[in-house]
Amino acid sequence: MASSRPLLSLWLLALWLLATPASQAASSILIWPINPLIDAEHKAAALWLENRGQAPVDLQIRVLAWQQSGFEDQLVPQKAVVGSPPMATLQPGKRQLVRLVRLQTPAAGTLQTYRVLVDEVLPPNERPPELGVQFQMRYSVPLIVTGTGAYLDDGASDAPRRGQALAPELHYRIADSGGQRFLYVRNRGPAHARLSQVELGRFTLAKGLLGYVLPGAEMRWPLPAAAPAKGPLHARINEWKESHAIQSY
């Protein structure tokens, strides 16, 4: 499954790139697939790491529960999914398979959202002794795990499937806060939404990725001054083939 996905450098994608302030150097680590899924029929998913650089790289792999509140992402320690191995040293030109293993199954008919953090650890000779282990770069990949009797309905396949289809239910509004106009998007559905190719009227808000809205959450993004004051709002959601209209509320 993973080998059919394109190889993508996450520092270029910046799906959710978190770099420490001290780190400015570009990384040579590639990671794929960029949206792994563990469905109810499988206990694990594959994540591949590749070192395209000229020097060995030490990596730490963690899986955290992913929530959203206060218009921000929240990462919480958990024990339902683990990465194996949790640490790896990648030699130049080499690949490493990381198995994302489900230890606990979500409730039937539901899904759980996680983030896989891949930290590039500074070599020992570059770490300040008083600070201990330091990270040079941090990459974050979304991970979805579905429960029994449910599957993620992303519109990518027309083949019939058994069980409950999980899809986002999105609504939007435009409002001012602190002198800034924001686009608010609320997700009342049981599945996450990845928003890309977003247009407000004829104004393009994002040609690529705008962001994610998890089930039951509301997120917001600042609007540029040139953006119109009202919709309609259209976006590509997850892997759906066509752009969809998002209703106001």
Buried (B, 14 or more C-beta within 10 A) or exposed (E): EEEEEEEBBBBEBBBBBBBBEEBEEEBBBBBBBBBBBBBBEEEBBBBBBBBBBEEEBBBBBBBBBBBBEEEEBBBEEBEBBBBEEEEBEBEEEEEBEBBBBBEEBBEEBBBBBBBBBBBBBBEEEEEEEEEEEBBBBBBBBBBBBBBBEBBBBBBEEEEEEEBBEBBBBBBBBBEEEEEEBBBBBBBBBBBBBBBBBBBBBEEEBBEEBBBBBBBEBBBBBEBEEEBEEEBBBBBBBBEBEEBBEBEEE
